[in-house]
């Protein structure tokens, strides 16, 4: 969940930095996003509020991590 990622990185990055990192990695194909209980991905818009973050899941995308 995005809320878990943000919680784990809270000592190093603030919320906006985490959102920027996830957005960049998603746009470059390193991460893909999936939504819980949403009919279409367009139901939620990036960046997400605190309630929506608990329904957003990030997965490894098409590119490999070592290609960053």
mmJSON file of the N, C-alpha and C atoms, coordinates in Angstrom:
{"data_MODEL":{"atom_site":{
"group_PDB":["ATOM","ATOM","ATOM","ATOM","ATOM","ATOM","ATOM","ATOM","ATOM","ATOM","ATOM","ATOM","ATOM","ATOM","ATOM","ATOM","ATOM","ATOM","ATOM","ATOM","ATOM","ATOM","ATOM","ATOM","ATOM","ATOM","ATOM","ATOM","ATOM","ATOM","ATOM","ATOM","ATOM","ATOM","ATOM","ATOM","ATOM","ATOM","ATOM","ATOM","ATOM","ATOM","ATOM","ATOM","ATOM","ATOM","ATOM","ATOM","ATOM","ATOM","ATOM","ATOM","ATOM","ATOM","ATOM","ATOM","ATOM","ATOM","ATOM","ATOM","ATOM","ATOM","ATOM","ATOM","ATOM","ATOM","ATOM","ATOM","ATOM","ATOM","ATOM","ATOM","ATOM","ATOM","ATOM","ATOM","ATOM","ATOM","ATOM","ATOM","ATOM","ATOM","ATOM","ATOM","ATOM","ATOM","ATOM","ATOM","ATOM","ATOM","ATOM","ATOM","ATOM","ATOM","ATOM","ATOM","ATOM","ATOM","ATOM","ATOM","ATOM","ATOM","ATOM","ATOM","ATOM","ATOM","ATOM","ATOM","ATOM","ATOM","ATOM","ATOM","ATOM","ATOM","ATOM","ATOM","ATOM","ATOM","ATOM","ATOM","ATOM","ATOM","ATOM","ATOM","ATOM","ATOM","ATOM","ATOM","ATOM","ATOM","ATOM","ATOM","ATOM","ATOM","ATOM","ATOM","ATOM","ATOM","ATOM","ATOM","ATOM","ATOM","ATOM","ATOM","ATOM","ATOM","ATOM","ATOM","ATOM","ATOM","ATOM","ATOM","ATOM","ATOM","ATOM","ATOM","ATOM","ATOM","ATOM","ATOM","ATOM","ATOM","ATOM","ATOM","ATOM","ATOM","ATOM","ATOM","ATOM","ATOM","ATOM","ATOM","ATOM","ATOM","ATOM","ATOM","ATOM","ATOM","ATOM","ATOM","ATOM","ATOM","ATOM","ATOM","ATOM","ATOM","ATOM","ATOM","ATOM","ATOM","ATOM","ATOM","ATOM","ATOM","ATOM","ATOM","ATOM","ATOM","ATOM","ATOM","ATOM","ATOM","ATOM","ATOM"],
"id":[1,2,3,4,5,6,7,8,9,10,11,12,13,14,15,16,17,18,19,20,21,22,23,24,25,26,27,28,29,30,31,32,33,34,35,36,37,38,39,40,41,42,43,44,45,46,47,48,49,50,51,52,53,54,55,56,57,58,59,60,61,62,63,64,65,66,67,68,69,70,71,72,73,74,75,76,77,78,79,80,81,82,83,84,85,86,87,88,89,90,91,92,93,94,95,96,97,98,99,100,101,102,103,104,105,106,107,108,109,110,111,112,113,114,115,116,117,118,119,120,121,122,123,124,125,126,127,128,129,130,131,132,133,134,135,136,137,138,139,140,141,142,143,144,145,146,147,148,149,150,151,152,153,154,155,156,157,158,159,160,161,162,163,164,165,166,167,168,169,170,171,172,173,174,175,176,177,178,179,180,181,182,183,184,185,186,187,188,189,190,191,192,193,194,195,196,197,198,199,200,201,202,203,204],
"type_symbol":["N","C","C","N","C","C","N","C","C","N","C","C","N","C","C","N","C","C","N","C","C","N","C","C","N","C","C","N","C","C","N","C","C","N","C","C","N","C","C","N","C","C","N","C","C","N","C","C","N","C","C","N","C","C","N","C","C","N","C","C","N","C","C","N","C","C","N","C","C","N","C","C","N","C","C","N","C","C","N","C","C","N","C","C","N","C","C","N","C","C","N","C","C","N","C","C","N","C","C","N","C","C","N","C","C","N","C","C","N","C","C","N","C","C","N","C","C","N","C","C","N","C","C","N","C","C","N","C","C","N","C","C","N","C","C","N","C","C","N","C","C","N","C","C","N","C","C","N","C","C","N","C","C","N","C","C","N","C","C","N","C","C","N","C","C","N","C","C","N","C","C","N","C","C","N","C","C","N","C","C","N","C","C","N","C","C","N","C","C","N","C","C","N","C","C","N","C","C","N","C","C","N","C","C"],
"label_atom_id":["N","CA","C","N","CA","C","N","CA","C","N","CA","C","N","CA","C","N","CA","C","N","CA","C","N","CA","C","N","CA","C","N","CA","C","N","CA","C","N","CA","C","N","CA","C","N","CA","C","N","CA","C","N","CA","C","N","CA","C","N","CA","C","N","CA","C","N","CA","C","N","CA","C","N","CA","C","N","CA","C","N","CA","C","N","CA","C","N","CA","C","N","CA","C","N","CA","C","N","CA","C","N","CA","C","N","CA","C","N","CA","C","N","CA","C","N","CA","C","N","CA","C","N","CA","C","N","CA","C","N","CA","C","N","CA","C","N","CA","C","N","CA","C","N","CA","C","N","CA","C","N","CA","C","N","CA","C","N","CA","C","N","CA","C","N","CA","C","N","CA","C","N","CA","C","N","CA","C","N","CA","C","N","CA","C","N","CA","C","N","CA","C","N","CA","C","N","CA","C","N","CA","C","N","CA","C","N","CA","C","N","CA","C","N","CA","C","N","CA","C","N","CA","C","N","CA","C","N","CA","C","N","CA","C","N","CA","C"],
"label_alt_id":[null,null,null,null,null,null,null,null,null,null,null,null,null,null,null,null,null,null,null,null,null,null,null,null,null,null,null,null,null,null,null,null,null,null,null,null,null,null,null,null,null,null,null,null,null,null,null,null,null,null,null,null,null,null,null,null,null,null,null,null,null,null,null,null,null,null,null,null,null,null,null,null,null,null,null,null,null,null,null,null,null,null,null,null,null,null,null,null,null,null,null,null,null,null,null,null,null,null,null,null,null,null,null,null,null,null,null,null,null,null,null,null,null,null,null,null,null,null,null,null,null,null,null,null,null,null,null,null,null,null,null,null,null,null,null,null,null,null,null,null,null,null,null,null,null,null,null,null,null,null,null,null,null,null,null,null,null,null,null,null,null,null,null,null,null,null,null,null,null,null,null,null,null,null,null,null,null,null,null,null,null,null,null,null,null,null,null,null,null,null,null,null,null,null,null,null,null,null,null,null,null,null,null,null],
"label_comp_id":["UNK","UNK","UNK","UNK","UNK","UNK","UNK","UNK","UNK","UNK","UNK","UNK","UNK","UNK","UNK","UNK","UNK","UNK","UNK","UNK","UNK","UNK","UNK","UNK","UNK","UNK","UNK","UNK","UNK","UNK","UNK","UNK","UNK","UNK","UNK","UNK","UNK","UNK","UNK","UNK","UNK","UNK","UNK","UNK","UNK","UNK","UNK","UNK","UNK","UNK","UNK","UNK","UNK","UNK","UNK","UNK","UNK","UNK","UNK","UNK","UNK","UNK","UNK","UNK","UNK","UNK","UNK","UNK","UNK","UNK","UNK","UNK","UNK","UNK","UNK","UNK","UNK","UNK","UNK","UNK","UNK","UNK","UNK","UNK","UNK","UNK","UNK","UNK","UNK","UNK","UNK","UNK","UNK","UNK","UNK","UNK","UNK","UNK","UNK","UNK","UNK","UNK","UNK","UNK","UNK","UNK","UNK","UNK","UNK","UNK","UNK","UNK","UNK","UNK","UNK","UNK","UNK","UNK","UNK","UNK","UNK","UNK","UNK","UNK","UNK","UNK","UNK","UNK","UNK","UNK","UNK","UNK","UNK","UNK","UNK","UNK","UNK","UNK","UNK","UNK","UNK","UNK","UNK","UNK","UNK","UNK","UNK","UNK","UNK","UNK","UNK","UNK","UNK","UNK","UNK","UNK","UNK","UNK","UNK","UNK","UNK","UNK","UNK","UNK","UNK","UNK","UNK","UNK","UNK","UNK","UNK","UNK","UNK","UNK","UNK","UNK","UNK","UNK","UNK","UNK","UNK","UNK","UNK","UNK","UNK","UNK","UNK","UNK","UNK","UNK","UNK","UNK","UNK","UNK","UNK","UNK","UNK","UNK","UNK","UNK","UNK","UNK","UNK","UNK"],
"label_asym_id":["A","A","A","A","A","A","A","A","A","A","A","A","A","A","A","A","A","A","A","A","A","A","A","A","A","A","A","A","A","A","A","A","A","A","A","A","A","A","A","A","A","A","A","A","A","A","A","A","A","A","A","A","A","A","A","A","A","A","A","A","A","A","A","A","A","A","A","A","A","A","A","A","A","A","A","A","A","A","A","A","A","A","A","A","A","A","A","A","A","A","A","A","A","A","A","A","A","A","A","A","A","A","A","A","A","A","A","A","A","A","A","A","A","A","A","A","A","A","A","A","A","A","A","A","A","A","A","A","A","A","A","A","A","A","A","A","A","A","A","A","A","A","A","A","A","A","A","A","A","A","A","A","A","A","A","A","A","A","A","A","A","A","A","A","A","A","A","A","A","A","A","A","A","A","A","A","A","A","A","A","A","A","A","A","A","A","A","A","A","A","A","A","A","A","A","A","A","A","A","A","A","A","A","A"],
"label_entity_id":["1","1","1","1","1","1","1","1","1","1","1","1","1","1","1","1","1","1","1","1","1","1","1","1","1","1","1","1","1","1","1","1","1","1","1","1","1","1","1","1","1","1","1","1","1","1","1","1","1","1","1","1","1","1","1","1","1","1","1","1","1","1","1","1","1","1","1","1","1","1","1","1","1","1","1","1","1","1","1","1","1","1","1","1","1","1","1","1","1","1","1","1","1","1","1","1","1","1","1","1","1","1","1","1","1","1","1","1","1","1","1","1","1","1","1","1","1","1","1","1","1","1","1","1","1","1","1","1","1","1","1","1","1","1","1","1","1","1","1","1","1","1","1","1","1","1","1","1","1","1","1","1","1","1","1","1","1","1","1","1","1","1","1","1","1","1","1","1","1","1","1","1","1","1","1","1","1","1","1","1","1","1","1","1","1","1","1","1","1","1","1","1","1","1","1","1","1","1","1","1","1","1","1","1"],
"label_seq_id":[1,1,1,2,2,2,3,3,3,4,4,4,5,5,5,6,6,6,7,7,7,8,8,8,9,9,9,10,10,10,11,11,11,12,12,12,13,13,13,14,14,14,15,15,15,16,16,16,17,17,17,18,18,18,19,19,19,20,20,20,21,21,21,22,22,22,23,23,23,24,24,24,25,25,25,26,26,26,27,27,27,28,28,28,29,29,29,30,30,30,31,31,31,32,32,32,33,33,33,34,34,34,35,35,35,36,36,36,37,37,37,38,38,38,39,39,39,40,40,40,41,41,41,42,42,42,43,43,43,44,44,44,45,45,45,46,46,46,47,47,47,48,48,48,49,49,49,50,50,50,51,51,51,52,52,52,53,53,53,54,54,54,55,55,55,56,56,56,57,57,57,58,58,58,59,59,59,60,60,60,61,61,61,62,62,62,63,63,63,64,64,64,65,65,65,66,66,66,67,67,67,68,68,68],
"pdbx_PDB_ins_code":[null,null,null,null,null,null,null,null,null,null,null,null,null,null,null,null,null,null,null,null,null,null,null,null,null,null,null,null,null,null,null,null,null,null,null,null,null,null,null,null,null,null,null,null,null,null,null,null,null,null,null,null,null,null,null,null,null,null,null,null,null,null,null,null,null,null,null,null,null,null,null,null,null,null,null,null,null,null,null,null,null,null,null,null,null,null,null,null,null,null,null,null,null,null,null,null,null,null,null,null,null,null,null,null,null,null,null,null,null,null,null,null,null,null,null,null,null,null,null,null,null,null,null,null,null,null,null,null,null,null,null,null,null,null,null,null,null,null,null,null,null,null,null,null,null,null,null,null,null,null,null,null,null,null,null,null,null,null,null,null,null,null,null,null,null,null,null,null,null,null,null,null,null,null,null,null,null,null,null,null,null,null,null,null,null,null,null,null,null,null,null,null,null,null,null,null,null,null,null,null,null,null,null,null],
"Cartn_x":[0.836,0.0,0.878,0.377,1.138,1.292,0.285,0.394,1.513,1.718,2.796,4.161,4.274,5.53,5.866,4.873,5.106,5.483,4.829,5.117,6.55,6.97,8.323,9.413,9.11,10.102,9.994,9.122,8.834,10.05,11.018,12.196,13.188,13.044,13.983,13.345,12.088,11.414,10.084,9.709,8.375,7.375,6.112,5.058,5.21,5.496,5.615,6.761,7.868,8.998,8.653,7.934,7.501,6.568,5.635,4.709,5.482,6.468,7.282,8.056,8.641,9.415,8.509,7.37,6.448,5.909,5.608,5.127,6.156,7.4,8.467,8.674,8.784,9.012,7.854,6.651,5.481,5.503,5.8,5.803,6.911,8.0,9.108,8.953,7.915,7.659,8.308,8.923,9.553,8.544,7.429,6.36,5.031,4.135,2.757,1.853,0.729,-0.172,-1.457,-1.984,-3.276,-4.107,-5.408,-6.322,-7.244,-7.514,-8.426,-9.835,-10.81,-12.223,-12.533,-11.805,-12.098,-12.455,-13.469,-13.875,-12.878,-12.34,-11.363,-10.248,-9.028,-7.934,-8.209,-9.038,-9.34,-10.188,-10.671,-11.485,-10.673,-9.377,-8.49,-7.475,-7.18,-6.234,-4.992,-3.841,-2.56,-2.305,-1.861,-1.548,-2.803,-2.687,-3.818,-3.866,-5.072,-5.179,-4.918,-4.913,-4.553,-5.507,-6.777,-7.741,-7.527,-7.281,-7.069,-5.757,-4.75,-3.462,-3.578,-4.54,-4.699,-5.297,-5.745,-6.33,-5.442,-4.266,-3.362,-2.193,-1.941,-0.864,0.101,1.402,2.442,3.146,3.412,4.083,5.221,6.165,7.276,6.723,7.178,6.669,7.417,7.37,7.979,9.504,10.063,11.517,12.079,13.332,13.992,14.622,14.738,15.246,16.668,17.464,18.856,19.035,17.925,17.994,17.767,17.65,17.382,18.511],
"Cartn_y":[-1.188,0.0,1.248,2.264,3.507,4.086,3.927,4.449,3.744,2.454,1.699,2.175,2.416,2.933,4.271,5.155,6.481,6.381,5.473,5.3,4.806,3.867,3.315,4.317,5.232,6.216,7.549,7.637,8.913,9.544,8.74,9.304,9.906,9.576,10.042,11.055,10.789,11.622,12.131,13.336,13.816,13.288,13.568,13.015,13.403,14.662,15.127,14.437,14.207,13.524,12.091,11.403,10.031,10.026,10.967,11.071,11.335,12.225,12.524,11.295,10.57,9.374,8.324,8.04,7.049,7.479,8.756,9.267,9.117,9.444,9.31,7.847,6.98,5.564,4.951,5.412,4.934,5.426,6.696,7.253,6.659,6.216,5.616,4.104,3.503,2.076,1.166,1.726,0.9,0.378,1.076,0.657,0.703,-0.164,-0.079,0.015,0.651,0.899,0.107,-0.407,-1.089,-0.535,-0.549,0.053,-0.999,-0.889,-1.789,-1.198,-2.006,-1.611,-0.448,-0.329,0.692,-0.005,0.495,-0.129,0.171,1.385,1.76,2.55,2.458,3.235,4.728,5.231,6.651,7.12,6.175,6.551,7.303,7.059,7.747,8.544,9.73,10.581,10.774,10.755,10.933,12.414,12.934,12.258,11.941,10.957,10.449,11.074,11.209,11.688,10.518,10.783,9.751,8.563,8.784,7.685,6.836,7.481,6.757,5.97,6.471,5.783,4.365,4.102,2.758,1.798,2.305,1.475,1.384,1.974,2.015,1.07,0.174,-0.8,-0.608,-0.678,-0.498,-1.826,-2.117,-3.347,-3.006,-3.93,-3.736,-3.708,-2.753,-2.555,-3.364,-2.877,-3.565,-3.49,-2.384,-2.23,-2.823,-3.222,-3.792,-2.682,-2.922,-1.91,-1.481,-2.372,-2.045,-1.221,-0.914,-0.068,1.405,1.722,3.103,3.99],
"Cartn_z":[0.0,0.0,0.0,-0.616,-0.647,0.754,1.593,2.962,3.72,3.459,4.101,3.594,2.301,1.742,2.379,2.442,3.015,4.489,5.225,6.651,6.853,6.029,6.167,5.795,4.911,4.479,5.214,6.216,6.885,7.552,7.978,8.65,7.653,6.376,5.362,4.417,3.997,3.004,3.539,3.126,3.49,2.46,2.691,1.855,0.382,0.119,-1.26,-1.989,-1.3,-1.925,-2.291,-1.425,-1.72,-2.923,-2.963,-4.094,-5.382,-5.336,-6.518,-6.992,-6.062,-6.408,-7.051,-6.43,-6.979,-8.336,-8.477,-9.759,-10.859,-10.555,-11.551,-11.939,-10.939,-11.227,-12.011,-11.741,-12.478,-13.923,-14.128,-15.484,-16.344,-15.731,-16.464,-16.655,-16.072,-16.256,-15.238,-14.199,-13.174,-12.163,-11.998,-11.101,-11.835,-11.415,-11.903,-10.68,-10.861,-9.75,-9.955,-8.852,-8.871,-7.729,-7.929,-6.975,-6.388,-5.117,-4.427,-4.466,-4.857,-4.855,-5.787,-6.884,-7.882,-9.177,-9.82,-11.069,-12.177,-12.187,-13.199,-12.52,-13.051,-12.465,-12.43,-13.322,-13.347,-12.178,-11.365,-10.209,-9.158,-9.132,-8.194,-8.993,-8.53,-9.233,-8.39,-9.046,-8.387,-8.203,-7.093,-5.839,-5.036,-4.205,-3.443,-2.063,-1.518,-0.148,0.804,2.095,3.068,3.047,2.821,2.766,1.504,0.388,-0.864,-0.851,-0.147,-0.093,0.441,1.291,1.838,0.818,-0.332,-1.387,-2.617,-2.567,-3.726,-3.471,-4.428,-4.318,-5.472,-5.178,-6.185,-6.424,-7.701,-8.098,-9.048,-9.165,-10.086,-11.5,-12.284,-13.64,-14.682,-15.901,-17.038,-17.027,-16.57,-16.541,-15.256,-15.32,-14.148,-13.307,-12.01,-11.086,-11.429,-11.955,-12.226,-13.503,-14.181,-15.353,-15.013,-13.732,-13.307,-13.627],
"occupancy":[1.0,1.0,1.0,1.0,1.0,1.0,1.0,1.0,1.0,1.0,1.0,1.0,1.0,1.0,1.0,1.0,1.0,1.0,1.0,1.0,1.0,1.0,1.0,1.0,1.0,1.0,1.0,1.0,1.0,1.0,1.0,1.0,1.0,1.0,1.0,1.0,1.0,1.0,1.0,1.0,1.0,1.0,1.0,1.0,1.0,1.0,1.0,1.0,1.0,1.0,1.0,1.0,1.0,1.0,1.0,1.0,1.0,1.0,1.0,1.0,1.0,1.0,1.0,1.0,1.0,1.0,1.0,1.0,1.0,1.0,1.0,1.0,1.0,1.0,1.0,1.0,1.0,1.0,1.0,1.0,1.0,1.0,1.0,1.0,1.0,1.0,1.0,1.0,1.0,1.0,1.0,1.0,1.0,1.0,1.0,1.0,1.0,1.0,1.0,1.0,1.0,1.0,1.0,1.0,1.0,1.0,1.0,1.0,1.0,1.0,1.0,1.0,1.0,1.0,1.0,1.0,1.0,1.0,1.0,1.0,1.0,1.0,1.0,1.0,1.0,1.0,1.0,1.0,1.0,1.0,1.0,1.0,1.0,1.0,1.0,1.0,1.0,1.0,1.0,1.0,1.0,1.0,1.0,1.0,1.0,1.0,1.0,1.0,1.0,1.0,1.0,1.0,1.0,1.0,1.0,1.0,1.0,1.0,1.0,1.0,1.0,1.0,1.0,1.0,1.0,1.0,1.0,1.0,1.0,1.0,1.0,1.0,1.0,1.0,1.0,1.0,1.0,1.0,1.0,1.0,1.0,1.0,1.0,1.0,1.0,1.0,1.0,1.0,1.0,1.0,1.0,1.0,1.0,1.0,1.0,1.0,1.0,1.0,1.0,1.0,1.0,1.0,1.0,1.0],
"B_iso_or_equiv":[0.0,0.0,0.0,0.0,0.0,0.0,0.0,0.0,0.0,0.0,0.0,0.0,0.0,0.0,0.0,0.0,0.0,0.0,0.0,0.0,0.0,0.0,0.0,0.0,0.0,0.0,0.0,0.0,0.0,0.0,0.0,0.0,0.0,0.0,0.0,0.0,0.0,0.0,0.0,0.0,0.0,0.0,0.0,0.0,0.0,0.0,0.0,0.0,0.0,0.0,0.0,0.0,0.0,0.0,0.0,0.0,0.0,0.0,0.0,0.0,0.0,0.0,0.0,0.0,0.0,0.0,0.0,0.0,0.0,0.0,0.0,0.0,0.0,0.0,0.0,0.0,0.0,0.0,0.0,0.0,0.0,0.0,0.0,0.0,0.0,0.0,0.0,0.0,0.0,0.0,0.0,0.0,0.0,0.0,0.0,0.0,0.0,0.0,0.0,0.0,0.0,0.0,0.0,0.0,0.0,0.0,0.0,0.0,0.0,0.0,0.0,0.0,0.0,0.0,0.0,0.0,0.0,0.0,0.0,0.0,0.0,0.0,0.0,0.0,0.0,0.0,0.0,0.0,0.0,0.0,0.0,0.0,0.0,0.0,0.0,0.0,0.0,0.0,0.0,0.0,0.0,0.0,0.0,0.0,0.0,0.0,0.0,0.0,0.0,0.0,0.0,0.0,0.0,0.0,0.0,0.0,0.0,0.0,0.0,0.0,0.0,0.0,0.0,0.0,0.0,0.0,0.0,0.0,0.0,0.0,0.0,0.0,0.0,0.0,0.0,0.0,0.0,0.0,0.0,0.0,0.0,0.0,0.0,0.0,0.0,0.0,0.0,0.0,0.0,0.0,0.0,0.0,0.0,0.0,0.0,0.0,0.0,0.0,0.0,0.0,0.0,0.0,0.0,0.0],
"pdbx_formal_charge":[null,null,null,null,null,null,null,null,null,null,null,null,null,null,null,null,null,null,null,null,null,null,null,null,null,null,null,null,null,null,null,null,null,null,null,null,null,null,null,null,null,null,null,null,null,null,null,null,null,null,null,null,null,null,null,null,null,null,null,null,null,null,null,null,null,null,null,null,null,null,null,null,null,null,null,null,null,null,null,null,null,null,null,null,null,null,null,null,null,null,null,null,null,null,null,null,null,null,null,null,null,null,null,null,null,null,null,null,null,null,null,null,null,null,null,null,null,null,null,null,null,null,null,null,null,null,null,null,null,null,null,null,null,null,null,null,null,null,null,null,null,null,null,null,null,null,null,null,null,null,null,null,null,null,null,null,null,null,null,null,null,null,null,null,null,null,null,null,null,null,null,null,null,null,null,null,null,null,null,null,null,null,null,null,null,null,null,null,null,null,null,null,null,null,null,null,null,null,null,null,null,null,null,null],
"auth_seq_id":[1,1,1,2,2,2,3,3,3,4,4,4,5,5,5,6,6,6,7,7,7,8,8,8,9,9,9,10,10,10,11,11,11,12,12,12,13,13,13,14,14,14,15,15,15,16,16,16,17,17,17,18,18,18,19,19,19,20,20,20,21,21,21,22,22,22,23,23,23,24,24,24,25,25,25,26,26,26,27,27,27,28,28,28,29,29,29,30,30,30,31,31,31,32,32,32,33,33,33,34,34,34,35,35,35,36,36,36,37,37,37,38,38,38,39,39,39,40,40,40,41,41,41,42,42,42,43,43,43,44,44,44,45,45,45,46,46,46,47,47,47,48,48,48,49,49,49,50,50,50,51,51,51,52,52,52,53,53,53,54,54,54,55,55,55,56,56,56,57,57,57,58,58,58,59,59,59,60,60,60,61,61,61,62,62,62,63,63,63,64,64,64,65,65,65,66,66,66,67,67,67,68,68,68],
"auth_comp_id":["UNK","UNK","UNK","UNK","UNK","UNK","UNK","UNK","UNK","UNK","UNK","UNK","UNK","UNK","UNK","UNK","UNK","UNK","UNK","UNK","UNK","UNK","UNK","UNK","UNK","UNK","UNK","UNK","UNK","UNK","UNK","UNK","UNK","UNK","UNK","UNK","UNK","UNK","UNK","UNK","UNK","UNK","UNK","UNK","UNK","UNK","UNK","UNK","UNK","UNK","UNK","UNK","UNK","UNK","UNK","UNK","UNK","UNK","UNK","UNK","UNK","UNK","UNK","UNK","UNK","UNK","UNK","UNK","UNK","UNK","UNK","UNK","UNK","UNK","UNK","UNK","UNK","UNK","UNK","UNK","UNK","UNK","UNK","UNK","UNK","UNK","UNK","UNK","UNK","UNK","UNK","UNK","UNK","UNK","UNK","UNK","UNK","UNK","UNK","UNK","UNK","UNK","UNK","UNK","UNK","UNK","UNK","UNK","UNK","UNK","UNK","UNK","UNK","UNK","UNK","UNK","UNK","UNK","UNK","UNK","UNK","UNK","UNK","UNK","UNK","UNK","UNK","UNK","UNK","UNK","UNK","UNK","UNK","UNK","UNK","UNK","UNK","UNK","UNK","UNK","UNK","UNK","UNK","UNK","UNK","UNK","UNK","UNK","UNK","UNK","UNK","UNK","UNK","UNK","UNK","UNK","UNK","UNK","UNK","UNK","UNK","UNK","UNK","UNK","UNK","UNK","UNK","UNK","UNK","UNK","UNK","UNK","UNK","UNK","UNK","UNK","UNK","UNK","UNK","UNK","UNK","UNK","UNK","UNK","UNK","UNK","UNK","UNK","UNK","UNK","UNK","UNK","UNK","UNK","UNK","UNK","UNK","UNK","UNK","UNK","UNK","UNK","UNK","UNK"],
"auth_asym_id":["A","A","A","A","A","A","A","A","A","A","A","A","A","A","A","A","A","A","A","A","A","A","A","A","A","A","A","A","A","A","A","A","A","A","A","A","A","A","A","A","A","A","A","A","A","A","A","A","A","A","A","A","A","A","A","A","A","A","A","A","A","A","A","A","A","A","A","A","A","A","A","A","A","A","A","A","A","A","A","A","A","A","A","A","A","A","A","A","A","A","A","A","A","A","A","A","A","A","A","A","A","A","A","A","A","A","A","A","A","A","A","A","A","A","A","A","A","A","A","A","A","A","A","A","A","A","A","A","A","A","A","A","A","A","A","A","A","A","A","A","A","A","A","A","A","A","A","A","A","A","A","A","A","A","A","A","A","A","A","A","A","A","A","A","A","A","A","A","A","A","A","A","A","A","A","A","A","A","A","A","A","A","A","A","A","A","A","A","A","A","A","A","A","A","A","A","A","A","A","A","A","A","A","A"],
"auth_atom_id":["N","CA","C","N","CA","C","N","CA","C","N","CA","C","N","CA","C","N","CA","C","N","CA","C","N","CA","C","N","CA","C","N","CA","C","N","CA","C","N","CA","C","N","CA","C","N","CA","C","N","CA","C","N","CA","C","N","CA","C","N","CA","C","N","CA","C","N","CA","C","N","CA","C","N","CA","C","N","CA","C","N","CA","C","N","CA","C","N","CA","C","N","CA","C","N","CA","C","N","CA","C","N","CA","C","N","CA","C","N","CA","C","N","CA","C","N","CA","C","N","CA","C","N","CA","C","N","CA","C","N","CA","C","N","CA","C","N","CA","C","N","CA","C","N","CA","C","N","CA","C","N","CA","C","N","CA","C","N","CA","C","N","CA","C","N","CA","C","N","CA","C","N","CA","C","N","CA","C","N","CA","C","N","CA","C","N","CA","C","N","CA","C","N","CA","C","N","CA","C","N","CA","C","N","CA","C","N","CA","C","N","CA","C","N","CA","C","N","CA","C","N","CA","C","N","CA","C","N","CA","C","N","CA","C","N","CA","C"],
"pdbx_PDB_model_num":[1,1,1,1,1,1,1,1,1,1,1,1,1,1,1,1,1,1,1,1,1,1,1,1,1,1,1,1,1,1,1,1,1,1,1,1,1,1,1,1,1,1,1,1,1,1,1,1,1,1,1,1,1,1,1,1,1,1,1,1,1,1,1,1,1,1,1,1,1,1,1,1,1,1,1,1,1,1,1,1,1,1,1,1,1,1,1,1,1,1,1,1,1,1,1,1,1,1,1,1,1,1,1,1,1,1,1,1,1,1,1,1,1,1,1,1,1,1,1,1,1,1,1,1,1,1,1,1,1,1,1,1,1,1,1,1,1,1,1,1,1,1,1,1,1,1,1,1,1,1,1,1,1,1,1,1,1,1,1,1,1,1,1,1,1,1,1,1,1,1,1,1,1,1,1,1,1,1,1,1,1,1,1,1,1,1,1,1,1,1,1,1,1,1,1,1,1,1,1,1,1,1,1,1]
}}}
